[in-house]
Amino acid sequence: MTKPHPSPWPLLPLLTFLALFLGVGTYLSLTGVDYAFYKLKAPVAVLPALIVAVLIAKDSLNRTVEQFLQGCGHSNIMAMCIIYLLAGAFGVVAKATGGVDATVALGLDLVPSSLLLPGLFVIAAFIATAMGTSMGTIAALGPVALGLAQQGELSLGLTAGALLSGAIFGDNLSIISDTTIAATRTQGCDMKDKFRANFRLALPAALLTLLWLALASNGNAPVQGDDYNLLAVVPYVAILVLAIMGLNVFAVLILGIVLAGLVGFYQGNYPLDKYANDIYNGFTGMQEIFILSLLMGGLAYLMEKQGGLAWLAQKLGRGGSRRSGELAIASLVFSTNFCTANNTISIIVNGQLAKDIAEQSGISPVRSASLLDIFACINQALIPWGAQALLLGATFSLSPIEVVSHSGYVLLLAAITLATLFVAPVRKWLVKH
């Protein structure tokens, strides 16, 4: 089978999607609409791009549609979608059985009043790692963090920044995060390997962040968590440990759903019909990302078959050196997230292209997945129009710009990750793939 001739024209559908998604969000933002970049759903924005892809295709309509369906049905896309469903089900069931509330209360019970800020970072990091969502973590902890800041006379900006930093730390590492699922499936690597690669970079940044927050802490109010059932935390800990041990992700998530259900049954307030409905609600909660993954999988396959991805990989590879390839992957996902304000979409959009660049430049799948996830999450925490900054701004009555200006962890993570590209001793110490 001959390789497609490299050409920039097949990238026009992708540019159409980004222009539409960014254009509508920018317009609505300028007119004062809240959460403007989330009003036009990404799966809808893909449809005009698909029309453009069909119109510029050199093959027949039937052949083009067949290629699109082949992309939608690729094994990586299908696996990604099933993982989304299982992750959604686990999240809903674990929350319904008290897992989130118990984890928050446990964390608050363990935090000394003199270390409120670093304690909040650690609590947010654990919850986000367990839940797989920075937004869910911020929504759960936001009111609690605001109360702590007011009682302890802490800076609201620093408190919001500590919560944002911890949420991004966990989202970037979690094996049930949308970003992790998208990055590992598009690059073709195991989640446990990507977790270890990211952890080597995230740990130094987290330790420096804890030191900074400890020095900035001046809290003096007693911290009192609510009553909690320690058993409700077990499902979160179990899936984290099992994933790190290397158990198949499908088995990990199914066991997590079962464990969370058993916790509810044991507590005696979780009937079987509610359990079944919560699993289904978890499925439906992943509908948008499920549909987007299918459509983007088909669109990416069309761009690949028509030579667009080969052309862009050729241009960005700059001769195929490892450093230039890693910079290309990082800059691609960073700039895309700047436009879309959605780290998962940014990874899905660039997944196949990043894989092509990695193969051309001799970059391992684990490293390319790690870079995709890290720089998508870094940008997400730095843009004032991102959902995380907007939610924290609304919760703390702060400007989103002030919120992101205190997200010190992501700046440290960016500096450490970039150092692995340019400083050989740092790379040798922190990068194993």
SVG drawing of the C-alpha trace seen along z (x, -y; Angstrom):
<svg xmlns="http://www.w3.org/2000/svg" viewBox="-34 -42 58 49">
<polyline fill="none" stroke="black" stroke-width="0.4" points="0.0,0.0 1.5,-3.4 1.9,-6.2 -0.2,-9.3 1.6,-12.3 2.2,-15.0 0.0,-18.0 -1.3,-20.8 -4.8,-20.9 -6.2,-18.0 -5.5,-20.0 -8.3,-22.4 -11.0,-20.5 -9.0,-20.7 -8.5,-24.4 -12.2,-24.7 -13.0,-23.0 -10.6,-25.2 -11.7,-28.4 -15.4,-27.7 -14.9,-26.5 -12.5,-29.4 -14.5,-32.0 -17.8,-31.3 -16.2,-31.2 -14.4,-34.5 -17.5,-36.2 -19.7,-35.1 -17.0,-36.0 -16.8,-39.5 -20.6,-39.8 -20.3,-38.9 -21.6,-35.4 -20.4,-33.2 -18.5,-30.1 -18.5,-31.3 -16.1,-28.7 -18.4,-25.9 -21.6,-27.1 -20.9,-25.5 -20.4,-21.8 -17.3,-20.4 -19.1,-17.5 -21.3,-20.0 -18.3,-22.1 -16.8,-19.0 -19.6,-18.5 -18.7,-21.4 -15.1,-20.2 -16.3,-16.8 -18.2,-18.4 -15.1,-20.2 -13.1,-17.0 -15.6,-15.3 -15.6,-18.2 -11.8,-18.4 -11.3,-14.6 -9.8,-13.2 -11.5,-9.8 -15.1,-9.1 -17.8,-9.9 -18.4,-6.3 -14.6,-5.7 -14.3,-8.8 -17.2,-7.8 -15.7,-4.3 -12.4,-5.8 -14.2,-8.0 -16.0,-5.0 -12.7,-3.1 -11.3,-5.9 -14.3,-6.0 -14.1,-2.2 -10.3,-2.0 -9.5,0.2 -7.8,-2.7 -10.9,-4.9 -13.2,-2.1 -11.1,-1.3 -10.9,-5.0 -14.7,-5.3 -15.3,-2.2 -12.9,-3.5 -14.7,-6.8 -18.0,-5.0 -16.5,-2.9 -14.7,-5.9 -17.9,-7.9 -19.8,-5.1 -17.2,-4.7 -17.2,-8.5 -20.9,-8.7 -21.2,-5.5 -18.3,-6.4 -19.6,-9.9 -23.2,-8.6 -21.8,-6.2 -20.0,-9.1 -16.5,-8.6 -15.9,-12.3 -17.3,-13.6 -15.4,-11.1 -12.1,-11.8 -12.5,-15.6 -13.4,-15.1 -10.5,-12.7 -8.1,-15.2 -9.4,-18.1 -9.2,-15.9 -5.5,-15.3 -4.4,-18.9 -2.7,-21.0 -4.1,-24.5 -0.7,-26.0 -0.4,-24.2 -3.8,-24.9 -2.5,-25.8 -0.1,-22.8 -2.8,-20.6 -5.4,-21.9 -3.0,-21.2 -2.5,-17.6 -6.2,-17.0 -7.1,-18.4 -4.3,-16.3 -5.5,-13.1 -9.2,-13.7 -8.4,-14.7 -6.1,-11.6 -8.9,-9.4 -11.8,-11.1 -10.0,-11.8 -11.4,-15.3 -10.0,-18.7 -13.4,-20.3 -15.1,-17.8 -12.4,-18.3 -12.8,-22.1 -16.5,-21.9 -16.3,-19.6 -13.6,-21.5 -14.3,-25.1 -16.8,-26.0 -14.7,-24.2 -11.5,-26.0 -13.3,-29.3 -14.4,-28.7 -10.9,-27.7 -9.5,-30.8 -11.9,-33.1 -11.6,-31.4 -7.8,-31.2 -7.4,-34.7 -5.6,-33.4 -5.1,-35.1 -8.1,-34.2 -5.8,-34.2 -3.3,-31.9 -6.0,-29.5 -7.6,-29.4 -4.2,-28.8 -3.4,-26.0 -6.7,-24.3 -6.2,-24.8 -2.6,-23.4 -3.6,-20.3 -6.5,-19.6 -4.3,-19.9 -1.7,-17.7 -4.2,-14.9 -6.0,-15.3 -2.6,-15.0 -1.8,-11.7 -5.1,-10.0 -5.6,-6.8 -9.3,-7.6 -8.8,-11.2 -10.1,-12.0 -6.7,-13.4 -4.8,-10.3 -7.2,-8.0 -6.9,-10.1 -3.1,-10.5 -2.3,-6.8 -4.8,-5.4 -3.7,-7.8 0.0,-7.2 -0.4,-3.4 1.2,-3.0 0.2,-1.6 -1.4,-3.8 1.0,-2.6 4.0,-3.6 2.6,-7.0 1.7,-7.5 5.3,-6.8 6.7,-9.1 4.4,-11.9 5.0,-11.3 8.8,-11.7 8.2,-15.2 5.2,-16.1 6.8,-15.0 9.6,-17.6 7.2,-20.3 4.7,-19.2 7.5,-19.2 8.6,-22.7 4.9,-23.8 4.4,-22.4 7.5,-24.3 6.2,-27.5 2.7,-27.1 4.1,-26.2 6.1,-29.4 3.1,-31.4 0.7,-29.8 -0.3,-31.8 -3.5,-30.0 -4.4,-29.9 -8.0,-28.7 -8.8,-25.2 -9.7,-22.8 -12.7,-20.7 -13.8,-18.1 -17.3,-16.5 -17.9,-13.0 -17.0,-10.4 -16.9,-6.7 -13.4,-5.6 -14.7,-2.6 -16.0,-5.0 -12.5,-6.0 -11.4,-2.4 -12.6,-2.3 -10.5,-5.4 -7.4,-4.0 -8.0,-0.5 -8.2,-1.7 -5.1,-3.9 -3.1,-1.0 -4.3,1.5 -3.6,-0.9 0.0,-1.5 0.5,2.2 -0.3,2.6 -3.7,4.3 -5.6,3.9 -7.5,0.6 -10.8,2.2 -10.5,4.6 -9.4,1.7 -12.5,-0.4 -14.9,2.6 -13.5,3.5 -13.8,-0.1 -17.5,-0.2 -18.1,3.1 -16.2,1.9 -18.0,-1.4 -21.4,0.4 -20.5,2.8 -19.6,-0.1 -23.1,-1.5 -24.8,1.8 -22.8,2.3 -23.9,-1.1 -27.5,-0.1 -28.6,-3.2 -27.9,-2.3 -30.6,-0.1 -29.8,2.0 -31.9,-0.1 -30.1,-3.3 -26.8,-1.5 -27.9,-0.5 -29.2,-4.0 -26.0,-5.6 -23.9,-3.4 -26.1,-4.4 -25.9,-8.1 -22.2,-7.8 -22.4,-6.5 -24.5,-9.4 -22.3,-11.9 -19.6,-10.9 -21.8,-11.4 -20.1,-14.5 -16.5,-13.2 -17.6,-9.8 -19.2,-11.4 -16.3,-13.8 -13.8,-10.9 -15.6,-9.0 -15.9,-11.9 -12.4,-13.1 -11.1,-9.6 -12.8,-9.5 -11.6,-13.0 -8.0,-12.3 -8.0,-9.1 -9.2,-11.2 -6.5,-13.7 -4.0,-10.9 -5.1,-9.1 -5.1,-12.3 -1.5,-13.3 -2.3,-16.2 -0.8,-14.6 2.3,-13.5 2.9,-17.0 2.5,-18.6 4.7,-15.9 7.3,-16.5 7.3,-20.3 7.2,-20.1 9.7,-17.3 12.4,-19.6 14.7,-16.8 13.4,-14.3 15.6,-15.2 14.3,-14.1 14.3,-17.6 12.5,-19.3 9.9,-16.5 9.2,-16.9 9.0,-20.6 6.6,-20.2 4.3,-17.9 4.4,-20.2 3.7,-23.4 0.9,-21.7 -1.2,-20.7 -0.4,-23.8 -1.5,-26.1 -4.5,-24.1 -5.7,-24.2 -5.2,-27.9 -7.7,-28.0 -10.2,-25.4 -9.9,-25.8 -10.4,-22.0 -7.4,-19.8 -9.1,-16.6 -10.2,-18.0 -6.6,-19.3 -5.1,-15.9 -7.7,-14.2 -7.2,-16.7 -3.5,-16.3 -3.2,-12.6 -2.5,-11.1 -0.3,-13.9 1.8,-13.7 2.1,-9.9 3.4,-10.6 5.9,-13.1 7.1,-10.8 7.7,-7.9 9.6,-10.2 11.7,-11.7 12.4,-8.5 10.3,-9.5 8.8,-6.7 5.0,-6.5 5.2,-6.9 7.1,-10.2 4.8,-11.6 1.8,-10.7 3.4,-12.3 4.1,-15.5 0.6,-15.7 -1.0,-15.3 1.4,-17.6 1.3,-20.6 -2.5,-20.4 -3.0,-20.5 -0.4,-23.3 -2.2,-25.5 -5.6,-24.6 -4.4,-26.0 -3.0,-29.2 -5.8,-30.5 -8.3,-32.7 -11.1,-31.5 -10.7,-27.9 -13.5,-26.3 -11.3,-25.7 -10.3,-29.4 -13.9,-30.6 -15.4,-28.3 -12.8,-29.2 -13.2,-32.9 -16.9,-32.6 -16.5,-30.7 -14.0,-33.0 -15.3,-36.2 -12.0,-36.8 -11.0,-37.6 -10.0,-34.5 -6.8,-36.2 -5.9,-36.5 -6.7,-32.8 -4.3,-31.6 -1.6,-34.0 -1.3,-31.9 -1.1,-28.5 2.5,-28.2 2.6,-24.4 1.9,-24.4 4.7,-26.9 7.1,-24.7 5.9,-21.6 6.4,-23.5 9.9,-24.5 10.9,-21.0 9.5,-19.4 11.2,-21.9 14.4,-21.3 14.2,-17.6 14.3,-18.8 17.3,-21.1 19.4,-20.0 21.0,-16.5 21.5,-15.7 17.9,-16.6 16.7,-14.4 18.9,-11.5 17.5,-11.8 13.8,-12.3 13.1,-10.7 13.3,-6.9 11.7,-6.5"/>
</svg>
